[in-house]
Amino acid sequence: MTERFIGLMSGTSLDGVDGVIYDFSGQAAQTAQITAFSSAPFPAELRLELLALNSAGDNELHRAALAANALTRVYAQVVSQLLAQTNLYPTDIRAIGVHGQTVRHRPGEFDGTGYTLQLNNPSLLAELTQINVVADFRSRDVAAGGQGAPLVPAFHQGVFGHQVKSAAVLNIGGISNLSVLGKDEPLLGFDCGPGNALMDYWCHLHLGQFFDADGAWAASGQVNTALLTQLMSEPFIDKAPPKSTGRDLFNPAWLTQRLLGCEKVTPVDVQATLTEFTALACAENAKRFAGDFKKLIVCGGGALNGHLMRRLQAALPNRMVVSSEAFGLPPLQVEAAAFAWLARKAMLRETASFKSVTGAQGSRILGAIYPA
């Protein structure tokens, strides 16, 4: 039986879909190999609709269903690109692991259970690709009383844990999350606060660009101390794990509220301050809750922001801040690879979560399987 899996990821940055083929060949994660990588941007209309669906609006059920179909077609496009790159057929892939697009994440709220919602149509993806699909990775953990997030610490442990001792892995997507590597399992894993979400929003609002390339715009501005203090006063930053968040909290309305009284701060200085806030939120969480680690391995799109990486290093002067590239896994491939790994876990009926990470009643098998 083939041990090739495809992992697909579209994160809170809303920039598009990343995909990998991960060949496990019956081995552990640390010896598996990524044999292909591909990506596809979101069409502009889909990106705007996914962003809008993060907030309450008219006719949401209808719009969400159609957005899920459109998103799934982008997933199928990336799968097709991966197969074409490698001259493989659908029968050469055991399963696709696909996260879906998170539009609401409210675990434990309202009725004691809460919910998490990722737009997706895994049935359509199975039809379009003729490959088994594994999806809906968060819901089982939420049902068991957990946060349903972050999902990647167990994968981080499997991939990076054997290469380095005393380390933490920081994923900076739209939201940032930290994994603390342990000897046998992650001691801890949790969301830190915003990643690229606020910086990308502000950059698009003022420059018309989807992101601040290499942090160059932020680097040309000055951090406003009063605004930074206001941003850092957000209670989530100091909250002890387990904890998770999303655009439900860190969104344009949140930022608008924090900017009250700071109308004279120039847009470029706001960008500089948002970048500093992102770095400090991650660094403070790492220092308070990650113990005495020596290396911070950074992945996700934030690892490509040179200015943000320098600000992280400045905030953690006694630790080494390094890209996941140094450990053989390019930053933009880590999360997609994690969902290939999670799909394999589901197909093997193996647990893939830790009580110490999400706060659930125990480890659970994550994901629902949609046969080809």
ZAMARGU-4260 file (C-alpha; in steps of 0.2 Angstrom, whole numbers, plus 5000, padded with zeros to 4 digits):
<rodrens>
0) 5000/5000/5000 | 5006/5017/4996 | 5012/5028/5010 | 5011/5044/5000 | 5000/5057/5007
5) 4995/5075/5001 | 4993/5089/5014 | 4984/5105/5010 | 4983/5121/5020 | 4975/5137/5018
10) 4977/5147/5034 | 4971/5163/5042 | 4983/5174/5031 | 4970/5170/5017 | 4984/5171/5004
15) 4980/5154/4995 | 4983/5136/4997 | 4999/5127/5000 | 5001/5108/4996 | 5014/5095/4998
20) 5016/5076/4994 | 5024/5068/5009 | 5031/5051/5007 | 5032/5041/5023 | 5036/5024/5016
25) 5031/5016/5032 | 5043/5026/5043 | 5042/5039/5056 | 5039/5058/5052 | 5058/5063/5055
30) 5063/5051/5041 | 5049/5054/5029 | 5052/5065/5014 | 5042/5079/5005 | 5044/5075/4987
35) 5033/5089/4979 | 5027/5107/4984 | 5014/5117/4975 | 5003/5132/4979 | 4989/5142/4971
40) 4983/5160/4976 | 4965/5163/4980 | 4955/5172/4967 | 4951/5190/4973 | 4933/5187/4975
45) 4935/5171/4985 | 4948/5179/4996 | 4936/5194/5000 | 4921/5182/5003 | 4932/5171/5015
50) 4937/5187/5024 | 4919/5193/5025 | 4913/5176/5032 | 4924/5178/5047 | 4911/5190/5054
55) 4892/5189/5055 | 4882/5194/5039 | 4867/5192/5028 | 4863/5175/5020 | 4878/5167/5028
60) 4874/5148/5026 | 4871/5150/5008 | 4887/5161/5005 | 4897/5149/5016 | 4892/5134/5006
65) 4896/5142/4989 | 4913/5148/4996 | 4917/5131/5002 | 4914/5124/4985 | 4925/5137/4977
70) 4939/5134/4990 | 4938/5115/4987 | 4941/5118/4968 | 4957/5128/4973 | 4962/5113/4983
75) 4958/5101/4969 | 4969/5112/4957 | 4984/5111/4969 | 4982/5092/4970 | 4982/5091/4951
80) 4998/5102/4951 | 5006/5090/4963 | 5002/5075/4953 | 5008/5083/4937 | 5024/5088/4945
85) 5028/5070/4950 | 5019/5060/4936 | 5009/5051/4949 | 4991/5045/4948 | 4977/5047/4961
90) 4980/5028/4966 | 4997/5033/4971 | 4991/5044/4985 | 4984/5035/5000 | 4974/5051/5007
95) 4973/5070/5006 | 4973/5079/5023 | 4965/5096/5021 | 4962/5108/5035 | 4948/5119/5027
100) 4947/5138/5030 | 4943/5143/5048 | 4930/5156/5049 | 4924/5154/5067 | 4933/5147/5082
105) 4924/5148/5099 | 4929/5132/5109 | 4921/5130/5126 | 4910/5146/5124 | 4891/5148/5124
110) 4885/5131/5130 | 4901/5124/5138 | 4906/5115/5122 | 4907/5129/5109 | 4912/5125/5091
115) 4925/5127/5078 | 4920/5130/5060 | 4931/5127/5044 | 4924/5130/5027 | 4927/5115/5016
120) 4918/5102/5005 | 4928/5086/5007 | 4915/5076/4998 | 4918/5087/4983 | 4936/5085/4985
125) 4935/5066/4985 | 4925/5067/4969 | 4936/5079/4960 | 4952/5070/4964 | 4947/5052/4966
130) 4958/5051/4982 | 4953/5048/5000 | 4951/5064/5010 | 4953/5067/5028 | 4946/5083/5035
135) 4938/5091/5050 | 4953/5089/5062 | 4948/5101/5076 | 4930/5096/5080 | 4933/5080/5090
140) 4945/5088/5101 | 4933/5102/5105 | 4920/5089/5108 | 4932/5082/5121 | 4933/5098/5130
145) 4948/5104/5121 | 4953/5120/5112 | 4954/5111/5095 | 4970/5120/5092 | 4984/5121/5089
150) 4985/5105/5079 | 5003/5105/5074 | 5013/5102/5090 | 5013/5083/5089 | 5020/5085/5071
155) 5033/5098/5076 | 5039/5086/5090 | 5040/5072/5077 | 5049/5082/5064 | 5060/5093/5074
160) 5062/5085/5091 | 5075/5072/5086 | 5086/5086/5078 | 5087/5098/5092 | 5086/5098/5111
165) 5078/5112/5121 | 5068/5121/5107 | 5052/5128/5103 | 5043/5130/5086 | 5034/5146/5082
170) 5022/5145/5067 | 5018/5163/5061 | 5003/5162/5049 | 4988/5173/5051 | 4988/5169/5070
175) 5004/5163/5079 | 5006/5147/5089 | 5020/5140/5099 | 5025/5122/5101 | 5036/5117/5116
180) 5046/5102/5111 | 5047/5088/5125 | 5056/5071/5126 | 5041/5060/5123 | 5027/5073/5118
185) 5025/5091/5117 | 5024/5098/5135 | 5014/5113/5128 | 5007/5120/5113 | 4996/5136/5111
190) 4991/5151/5101 | 5001/5167/5106 | 4991/5180/5097 | 4991/5188/5080 | 5003/5183/5067
195) 5002/5191/5050 | 4983/5195/5051 | 4984/5213/5057 | 5000/5217/5048 | 4993/5211/5031
200) 4976/5220/5034 | 4985/5236/5038 | 4997/5235/5023 | 4983/5231/5011 | 4972/5245/5018
205) 4986/5258/5015 | 4997/5251/5001 | 4985/5240/4992 | 4997/5225/4994 | 4992/5209/5002
210) 5008/5209/5014 | 5023/5219/5019 | 5037/5210/5009 | 5051/5207/5020 | 5044/5219/5033
215) 5052/5233/5023 | 5037/5246/5026 | 5037/5242/5044 | 5056/5244/5045 | 5055/5261/5038
220) 5043/5267/5052 | 5045/5270/5071 | 5036/5260/5085 | 5024/5271/5094 | 5025/5267/5112
225) 5008/5272/5118 | 5000/5262/5104 | 5011/5247/5108 | 5006/5248/5126 | 4988/5248/5121
230) 4990/5233/5109 | 4999/5223/5123 | 4985/5226/5135 | 4975/5213/5126 | 4971/5200/5140
235) 4973/5185/5128 | 4992/5189/5127 | 4994/5186/5146 | 4982/5172/5147 | 4989/5155/5153
240) 4988/5140/5141 | 4979/5130/5135 | 4972/5144/5124 | 4968/5147/5105 | 4962/5162/5095
245) 4958/5168/5078 | 4950/5182/5068 | 4936/5181/5080 | 4947/5192/5091 | 4961/5199/5081
250) 4952/5207/5067 | 4950/5225/5059 | 4936/5230/5072 | 4948/5225/5086 | 4962/5235/5079
255) 4951/5250/5076 | 4946/5250/5094 | 4964/5250/5099 | 4968/5264/5088 | 4956/5276/5096
260) 4966/5291/5103 | 4981/5287/5091 | 4974/5295/5076 | 4990/5306/5074 | 5001/5290/5072
265) 5005/5289/5054 | 5001/5273/5044 | 5019/5268/5042 | 5022/5270/5061 | 5006/5259/5064
270) 5014/5246/5053 | 5030/5246/5063 | 5020/5245/5079 | 5010/5231/5073 | 5025/5221/5068
275) 5033/5225/5085 | 5017/5219/5094 | 5017/5203/5084 | 5035/5200/5089 | 5033/5204/5107
280) 5017/5194/5109 | 5026/5179/5103 | 5042/5182/5113 | 5032/5186/5130 | 5022/5170/5128
285) 5038/5160/5124 | 5047/5167/5139 | 5033/5165/5151 | 5026/5148/5146 | 5039/5139/5136
290) 5052/5136/5149 | 5071/5137/5147 | 5072/5133/5128 | 5088/5138/5118 | 5082/5139/5100
295) 5066/5146/5092 | 5062/5138/5076 | 5051/5149/5065 | 5040/5143/5051 | 5025/5150/5042
300) 5024/5165/5031 | 5031/5176/5045 | 5048/5167/5044 | 5050/5176/5027 | 5048/5193/5035
305) 5066/5198/5039 | 5061/5213/5049 | 5049/5203/5060 | 5063/5189/5062 | 5075/5203/5068
310) 5062/5210/5080 | 5059/5192/5087 | 5078/5190/5090 | 5079/5207/5098 | 5065/5202/5110
315) 5074/5185/5114 | 5092/5190/5116 | 5097/5174/5125 | 5089/5162/5112 | 5093/5158/5094
320) 5079/5163/5082 | 5081/5153/5066 | 5070/5148/5051 | 5064/5130/5049 | 5074/5130/5033
325) 5089/5126/5044 | 5081/5110/5049 | 5077/5104/5031 | 5059/5110/5030 | 5055/5126/5021
330) 5044/5138/5031 | 5029/5138/5019 | 5029/5119/5018 | 5027/5115/5037 | 5009/5117/5039
335) 5004/5108/5023 | 5016/5094/5029 | 5007/5093/5046 | 4991/5089/5038 | 4998/5075/5027
340) 5005/5068/5044 | 4988/5071/5052 | 4979/5062/5038 | 4991/5047/5040 | 4987/5047/5059
345) 4968/5046/5055 | 4970/5032/5042 | 4980/5022/5054 | 4967/5026/5068 | 4981/5033/5079
350) 4978/5048/5091 | 4986/5064/5086 | 4982/5076/5100 | 4988/5079/5118 | 4979/5084/5133
355) 4994/5095/5138 | 4992/5105/5122 | 4973/5107/5120 | 4966/5104/5137 | 4955/5090/5131
360) 4950/5075/5142 | 4963/5065/5133 | 4971/5061/5116 | 4959/5058/5102 | 4960/5052/5084
365) 4957/5067/5074 | 4949/5069/5057 | 4934/5062/5047 | 4937/5051/5032 | 4929/5053/5015
370) 4933/5038/5004 | 4937/5040/4986
</rodrens>
